């Protein structure tokens, strides 16, 4: 069966690898596509006709006993539909964590099922205990509990498979992937005082006079234009990005204000200027509001507002508060015309939520189909380090340094999330500009 969607990533001059399975399912097609197309760059073809293989390099994905063949024993996950299985146990093959241990094959586990389990986010379709916002906790994930959340296991498993294949079939060649980095900024609240409307500003002023919240003098000076808004760290961010020649992407909200949404009205002139400036300089995406989660009409309205500001539809998005629920969030994104998601990461723990360090296609497990949505995972967020893990700047830098190294080792894409508010050097974020600057320096190619 053709796998042209993924083969475009491969070097077509290399020798073809055959994958034989009596059951060619959408799950197997998807998994093979990511392993051999997205990660390894191997020209391959899946077949249920053994006669096509001949003496060519091949993987036999079957439970039958065979000699002198490269065999992966299937666990059964890729021929099933729905989510009937419980979470697999974690074992170790040397220093490498593995899932779906299988004896009698050329490798010690069903690598295809392990990759599919991680990429599809299978465990997040199963019943789980959410936090107060309905989010799946990183601390609940099999990767965290198994001690490998900060390891890109899909990449490691794929490279391990490639090494074993080349031992048997030296004619196969593996693509060398180049490490890269992308810094992203979520602009949840561009201003502390500006563009908040008369009533909201007066309410804040009254609270300040009562000793609650911001200092009244600072609020009045900012509103009068005599002092920079404390959240306006955009010039600093731009300078650092240009100094380090860093690729960047800014996400801007256009939703209505609410308990968890504090952005200015989308028609605000000053806000529109900021959005257009960063769209021109770096590129932007939509930051769908908290209230848009699960509400497709609200999401579509926000995409139209984004278009009215920038002059183009948003192809990229990251859900506010990282409200990622399967499969609803991604189905809504697709219906709204969003083609690239940047929400794939945990709010409470840094690491590799899907076990991979590069963009990959989303598989809708409930519909058993590969979708047109590309997922761009991130590894770390500023708020995770300070607000959830309660780290000071130096220990936070150690976490970031290790994640960059893990990503660099597999030639992946290192993605971090920052906020203009966390770079204001106030409200507990003192010293975090240094973390930001050092991250940019460390992540250079």
N, C-alpha and C positions, 0 to 999 in steps of 0.2 A: 504494500500500500504506500502511496506517495506521501512524503512528509515535506513537501516543498515549502511550507510556511516556515520551517525551521532550517532547512538546508541552505537557505540564502545566507545564513551566518557561517557556513562551513566553507572550507577550501575545496572547491570542486575537483582539483587536480589530485587529491589524495585517493588512495584505494578505498573502495566502498566497503563498509561494514554491514553485514546482514544481521538482522535480529529476527530469529524465528520464534514464533509463539502460535500454538494452535488457536488461541483466542486473541484476535487483534481488536482491542477495545479502545474507546476514546481515552481512558486513563493511561494505557500503555503508550499510545501515540503521543499524548501530552508529555509524559515523563521522559520518553526517549528524545523528544524534541528539545526539552530543556537541557538534558544531560549532554547530548551529542551535538546539538545545534547551538544552543545559547552559551554553554560553558566550554565544551571541548573543541568545537569546530571540526567534527568528523562527519564526512559524507556517509550517510547510512540509509538503509531502507528496511522496513518491517514487512515480514511476509508470514503467511500461514501455509505456504507451499514449500516444503523442504527441498524439493527438486531444484529450486532456483539458486540455492546456496552453492552447490558443488564443492569446490575446494577453497572458496573465498573465505576471508575472515568472517567469523560469525559468533554470535551469542545465542545459545539455545536457552530460551526462557520456558522451561518445562520441567515437570517433576519426574519424567522417565529417566531410567538409568542409562547413561551413555559413557563410552570411553573415548578418550582422545578428542573431546569437544570442550569448548568453554561454556560451562553451564552455570546459570543462576537459577536456584530453586525458588519458585514462586510461593508466596504465603497465601495467595488467594485474594488479596486486597484489590488487585487491579482487574479482576473479573467480576467483582461485586458491583452493586449499585447502591446508592444511599450510604448511610452511616451505621452499619450494623455492628462493626467491630468496636471493642473497647480500646483504650490506650495500650499500645505495645509496651513491653518492658525494655529497659535500657541495659545493654550489655557493652562490653569493651573488647575490641579486637586489637590487642596491644594497647596503644595509647588512644586509639580511635573509638569514639562512642558509636554504637550501631543499634539499629532497630530491626526487628523481624529476623532474628537469628534462624538460619536454615542450614542444616548439615547436608553433606554429600555433593555440594556444588564446587565450582572453581573458586568461589569466594564464600566467606562464612555467613553471609546474610543476604536477604532479599533486598538488594540495593535499590531496585526500581520501586518497591513498595515504600521503602524508607524515604526516598526522595519525594514520592507523591504525597506521602503523609505530611511532610513538612511544608511543601509548596502549596498544597490545596487548603492548608489550615484545617485539616480534618478534625482536630481536637476542638476547634472553636464552633463546629456544628453540633457537637455533643452537649448535653446539659452541663452547665457550669455555674459557679457562684460569682456573679458580676459585682463590680464595685457600685457605689451609689449612682453612678452615671451610666450603668449598664455595660461597662467595658470589661473585656476579658483581661485578667491580670497577667503580667509577665511572670510573676511569682507562681502562678498556677500552671504554667506551661510545662510540657514534658522536657523541653530543653533546659529550663531553669532547674527543675527538680532533678534532672539527670546530670546537671553540672556542665552543660555545653551551650548555654544560651549565647555566650560571647565567642563562640566558634562557628564559622560558616560551614556547617557540616555538609550541606549539599555540594559545595565546592570541593571539599575534602574527599567526600565519597566519589564524586565524579573523577577527580584526579587519581584516586586510588584505583578505580576501575580502569582508567586509561593506562596506568602503569602496568597492571596485570595483563591487559589486552596486548600491549606492545611487546611484552615478554614472549607471548605466544605468536603474535603476528607483527613482526618488525616492520612490515610494509606500511603499517598505519602510522600516520603523523598527526600530532596534536597541536592545535593552535596555541601560540603564546599570547595570553591576554595582558593588556597594558593596564596597570593601576591608574585610576583617576579619582578626582574628588569633586564634590559639589556641596557648597554651603547654601543652606536655605534659611530664610527669615520669615517667620509668621508675624504679620503686623496686626495682632489682635486689637491693639489700642494705640494708634499713632500719636495721640496727644493726651496728656494728663488733664489739661484745662481747656485748650482750644477746641473749637468746633463741637462743643457739647450742648449747645443750646442755652437759651437764657435761663429757663427754669432749672435745668440740671446744674448750671453754673452757680446760680443763686443758692440752690440747695446745698451745694458743696461749700459755698462761702459761709453759710449759716452753721454748718457742722464744724467748719474750721474755727469760727469764732467761739464755738462751744467746746473747743479743745479736741475735736474728733476729726481725723483725716488731715488733709494738707494744710499748710500754713496759709492763713488768709492773705498775708502780704505777698507771698509768692504767687498765689492764684491771681490777685489783682494785677501784679506786675506783668504776668504772662498774658492775661487777657488784654492789657493795655499795650502790649507789644514791647515792653521795656525789659523783658527777661525771656530767655529761651525756654520753651516748654521742656520740662525735665525728661519726657519720653522721646524727645526729638534727638535721637542718636544717629540719624540717617547719614549725616556728613561724616561722622566717625566711621560708620560701617563702610561707606563708599571708599573712604581713604584707605582703609585696611584691605579691602578687596582689591583695589587697584595696585596697592603696594605689593601685594602677594600674587597678583595676577590670577586671582581665584575665580573660578566659575561660580555663579550665584543665581539663585532664583528666589523671588519674593512672592509671598502669598498674601492677598488682600481680601478682607471680607466686604460684602455688600449687603448684609442682612440688616434687619431692623434691630434696634437696641432692645436689650432685655437683661435678665438676671445674669446670664453668662456671655452676653454679646455687648461689648462696649465700644464698638467702632463708631465713627461719625456717620451721619446720613450720607448715602452714596452720592447725593447731589451737592455735597459740600465742595466748594471750589478749591479750597486749600488741600483737601484730601485727594481730590481728583488730580491735582497737579503732582502730588507725591506718587500716586499710582502710575500716571503716564510717564513720569521721569524714570522710575525704576523699570517700567516695561520697556522703555527705549534703551536704557543702559545695560540691563542684565536679563530681563525677561521676568514675566510674572505669571501667576496662576491664581485661581479662585480659592478662597478660604471659606468654604460653606459654613454658615452659622450653626450654632448649637441647636437652634430650633428647626433647622432644615433637616436634621437627621430623621429619616423615616418619612419625610414629607416631600414628595417629588414635586408638587406644585410650588412649594417654597423654594426648593433648589433651582427649579427652572426660572423662577422670577429673579433669583440672585444671579444666575448666569446671564440673563438679559441685562441686568443692571451693570454687570462687569463689562459687557459688550458696549453699553452706552458710554462707559468711561474710556475704555481702551480702543474702541473701534474694531475689535475682533472678538470672536467667541473664545471662551476659556477651554483650552484643551487639557490643561493641567489643574489638579486640585489636591488640597489636603484638608481633610475634615477637621473643623475646630474641635478642640479638646480630644483629638484623636478618636472620635466616636466611630469606630469601625466595627460594624456588625455584619456577619455573613449570613446569607448572600445579599442582604438588602442594600447596604451602602453601595456596593459595586454595581448592582443592577440599576440603582438610581443614577449613578454617575454615567453609565452607558446611555441610559434614556435621555439624560440631559446633554449628551454630546461630548462628555469628558472622556478623553482617551488615555490619560496618564494619571495614575494615582500615586500620591506621595505619603499616604497615611500608614503604610506598613511598618510598624515598629511599636514597641510598648511604651506606655506613659510612665510606668513605675520601675522599669528595669532597662538598662542599655543592652544592646546585643542584636542578634540576627533573628527576628521574629519568625521568618520563613526559612531560616537556615542558609540563606543565599545572599551574596554580596554584589548583585547586579540586577538590572531590570529583567523582568520575566513576565510572560503572559498569565493572566488570571484564568483559572479553571473553576467554573461554576459547578460545585459538587452536587448541588441540589438538582441541577438540570443535566448533569453529566456532559458538559461541553466546554471546549476551549472558547474563550470569548475574545473580543477585539480590544479589551482593556489591558494595558501594560502597567504592571506594578513596579514602582521604583522604591525599594525599601530604604529606610534610614537606620542608622545604628545607635545614635545618641541624641538626646535633647537636653538643653541647658536646665530646664525645669525638672527633669528626672534627677539630675545630679544634685541640685541644691534643695529642691522642695520635697522630693520623695526619698532620696538617699541621704539628705542632710550633709552633703560633703562640702568641705571647704575647698577653695580654689586649687591648692596643690594636689590633694588626693583626687580631685575631679580630673585634673590633667593626666594623672596616671591611668585612669580609666580610658580616657580619650586616646592616649598614646598606645595603649594595648589594642584598642579597637582599630586604630589606623594600621598598626602592624599586622593584625590578623587579616585585614582587607587587602593590604599591600601584598601579602604573601600569596594570595590567590589571584592577584591581578584584577581585583574587583573595583567597585565604585563606593567610595566612602562618602556618606551623606550625613550631615549633622543638621540639627534644628536649633535656631537661635531666635530670640525675640528682641525687638528694639527696646522693650521695657527692661530686659535683663542687662542691657548694656548702658543703663542710665546712671550706674554707680550710686544708686540709692535704694532704699527699701529692702536692705539685706543683700543687695547685689554688689556691694563694694568689693573690688578686686577681680571681678569677673571680666572686665575688659582685657585684663592680662591673659586670662584663660582663652578668650576669643582670639587674641592676637597670636598666642602661641599655637593654638589649634590651626590657624591659617598657615603658620610657618611649618608646622609638622606635617600637614597634609599635602604639601607640595609634591608634585610628581618628580 
